[in-house]
Amino acid sequence: MSIIQGPTLWVDAAVAADVGSQRWLVQIHPLDLDRGPIEISETILIGRDANCCLHLPDNSVSRRHAEIEKQDDVYTIRDLESTNGVVINGMPITEHVLQTGDRIQLGSRIFRFLADHDLEAQYHETVYAMMTRDGLTGVFNKRYLLESLDREVARCRRYQRPIAVILLDVDHFKLINDTYGHLAGDEVLQQLSMRLEHVLRSDEILARFGGEEFAIVIVESDRAKALDVAERCRKACAEAAFETSAGLLEVTISLGVSAPAVDEIETQSALLDAADKFLYQAKENGRNQVAG
């Protein structure tokens, strides 16, 4: 197994001549641009043990967590009875034939499986996603949100269009982490993201704002519509327990909605500050509710 170092991709002539036969892992969470693509040129053992081919010094990873078996151009990943399991594209597996683009989660570590002749393009695409997407949940990150919100506020002010921002966070999230562990907390955030994405339209921006807090930007939205979207998000979270490695957990969210009149739209910061005040109000009033 060899590693291409650093965020700038380079491949020696021998590899470049036969890149179609190569397979790679790129770590996307936690974000680590210093570790470039990891070449899988043979069957490898993955785990916390220092003797593993792919050593992951992380307590959420078992000593011998998984293996990727290489047979010709077929790469099969197997869970080696690890404590926290192997999750591929959001689904726990015991054995899985890897396909290009697969998302592999081992404890709290998340990788993307890359292949074929477009390695360089895929790698840089993945790095771009790492810069704009949250590695844990796959939704947009705070940097992307703030840049997008700046543009949308300017557009809405220019053309007198409405805009709304929703801030939400998980009720008693620290208690979930302290009681059930950080891996269960991560699983809650991942499942929450998926539930929110199912509720939202494709043109509504969902981003992880920080920790257990998320933000939603809705353009062309008045207050009534924004409150309706927020309530649908709340129900999507509360209607069914979350499946985690610690068992089923009842999880709720609180939401604050900022939706000023068109002639009162000011700045990105003003929108976020107003939404944050309403979020605080929702918590003060008992949580698991919308304020705005």
N, C-alpha and C positions, 0 to 999 in steps of 0.2 A: 504494500500500500504506500502511495506517495501523496504528498500534500503540495499544492500550488500555493505559495505564500502571498499574502497581501491582497488588497482590494483590486490591484491592477492585474488582469489575467495574463499569464504568459505560459506557453506550452512549448516544450522542446520539439525539434524537427521530427523525431521518431514518433512522438505522440500525435503531433499534428497530421502526420501522414496517414494515421489510422485511427483518427478520433472517433469514427463510428463504432469501434469496438470497445470504447471506454465508457465507464459509468462513474458517476460522481455524487457525493453528498455535499450540500452546502448548509451550514448551520444558520438558521434564520431567527432562532430565539434560544437563549439570549443573543442579542445582536453582537456579532463578532466579525468585523470586517478584516481583522488581522489574520484570521484563519480563512484561507482561500478554499477552493473546491478540494475535496478529499477524494482521490482516485481509488476506485475499488477494482483492483486488478486480480484479486483472488478472493477466496472465501475468508471472511473476517469475523472476529469475535468482538462484540461491543459491550462495554461495561465499565464499572467503577474501578475494577482491579487494574493495577498498573501494568499487568502483563497482557491485557487485552490489546488487540490490534488497534482498535479505536478506543482510547482511554478517555472516559468522561468523569472527571472528579466532581461528582455531584451526588449528594445524599439521596436524591429522589431516583437515582439510577442504581439498579442492583449490581452486585459485583460481576456477575455474568448475566447480562440483561437480555441480549439478543445476538443472533448471528445472521449475516447475509451470505448465503451460499451462491457461488458463481459456477454455473454449468453452461459452457459456451456463451451464448448471449442471453441466457435466462438468469435472473437474479431473484432469489427467494429469501425473504426475511422471515425468521422464526423467533417467537418469544421463548426464552429459556426459563419459563416458570418464574419470571421476574415478579417482584412485589407490586409494581405499579403498571405492569403490562406494556404492550406495544399497541399504539393507536395509529392507524393509517387513514388519512383523510377524514378524521373524526370518528372512525369506527374501530373498536378494539378487535385485534386479530390474534390468532395463534400461529398462522402461517399465511403468507401472501406473496404472490408473484408481483414484483415491483414494476411499475410503469412510469414512463417519463412524466415528471411533474408531481408525483406522489409526495404527500406531506407526511413525514414520519415523526411521531412523538414518542420519546423514550423518557419517562419521568417528566421533568420540566424542560428537557432539551428537545428542540424541534428542528428537523432537517428537511430539505427538499432534495428529491432524487432527480438527477439530470442525466441525459443521455443524448445519443445521435450526433450528427455532424454539426449541429448548431450549438455546440457547447458554449462557445464564446458569447454568442447572442443570448443564450439562455442565462448564462452566468450574469451578464450585465443587466438583463431584465430582472433577474432575481435580486441583484444588489439594489436596483432602482425600487423594487417593491419593498425591500428592507428599509429604504429611506422614507417611504411614504405610507407603509402599512405597519400596523402593530404585529410583531412576530408571534405573540401568544394567541390573539383572537382572529387575526387576518383582516380586521376592519382598518380604516384609515387611522393614522396616528395624529398626535396633536399638531405637529408641524404642518402636515397637509391641511388639517382643518383650519388653522389660522390663516394660511395662505389663501385657501378657497373662500373663507369668510370675508377676508379683505376685498377680494374681487367682487363677490356677490353684493356686499354692502355698497360698494361704489356703483355697481350697475343698478341696483334698486333705487339709490338716491337719484341717479341720472334720469332714469325712465319712470320714476314714481311708481315702483312696484313694491308690493309687500314682501316681508321676509320675517321668519321666525326662527328662534333658537331654543332648543330644549336641552337642559342639563339634567342628568339623572345619575344616581348611584345606588349601589346595593345596600339595603338596610342591614345594619349590624354585621358588616363584612368582616371586621376585625375579629368578632366572636367566631365566625365561621373558620377563619384561619387559625385562631388560637385553639379551637375545640377539635377540628377535624384535620388540620394541617394545611400547608400552603398548596399542596398538589390539588386537594379538594377545592380550595379557593380558586385556583387556576381553572379547574374544570367548570366551576360555576360561571366564571367570566367568559369562557369559550361558549358554553351553552346559551348564556344570556345574549351574546353577540348573534348567534344563529337565530334565536327567537326574534330579536329585534329586526334582523335583516328580512325575515319572512313577513313582518308587518309593514316594513317601509317600502316605498317605491324606489325604483332604480335611480331617480334623480334627487332623492333625499340623502344627504350625506351623513353617514354614521361614522363616528370616530371615537377611539378611546382617548379620553382627555387626560387621564392620569389615574393610576391605581385602579379603584373600582368605579371611577366616574367616567361617564360617556357623554358625548354631545351629538345632537342631531340638528342639521341645518335644513330648513324647508323654505324654498323660494316660492314666490307666488302664493303665499299662505297668509290668511288673516288669522286673528286670534282664535276664532271658533274652530277653524280647521286644525290649527296647531294643538289646541286642547284635545280635540278628538284623536289626533295621532298619538299624543302622549297617553291618553287613557287606553288606547288599544295596546300600546307598549306595556303599560302597567298590567293589563289583563293577561297578556301573552306570558308575562313572567309569573304571575300569581296562580294561573289556572292549573298548573301541574308541577309536581315536585321535580327537582333537578337530579339526574342520575350521576352520581360521583363514585369514586373509588371508596369513599367512606359510607356509601349507601345513599338512599333517597333523602334529599334535603329540601325543606320548604324555604323558598327564597322570595323576597319581595323587593320592590324598588320604589324610590321616591323621585318625583320629577318636578322641575320648575320650568315654566314656559315664559319666554320673552317674545312678545309680538306687538311692537309699537305701531301706531298709525303711520301711514306712509310719510306724512310730513314731519314725523318725529324721529325717523331713523337717523341715527347720528354716526356712531363708530362701531367697529367690531367689539371693542372693550365695553362699550355701553350695553350692547346686546348681551354679552356674556355676564356682565355684572348684574344686570336685571334678572337673568335666568337663575343665577346663583342665589340671589336674594329670595326668589320664589322657591327654589329647591330647599333652602334653609327653612322657609315657612312650612313647606310640606312635611319636613322632619319634625319641626316643633309641634305640628298639629297631630302627630301620631304615626307618621310614616305610611308607606303603602298607599300613597295618594298623589294627586296632581295639584299643583298650585300655579296660578298665573293670572 
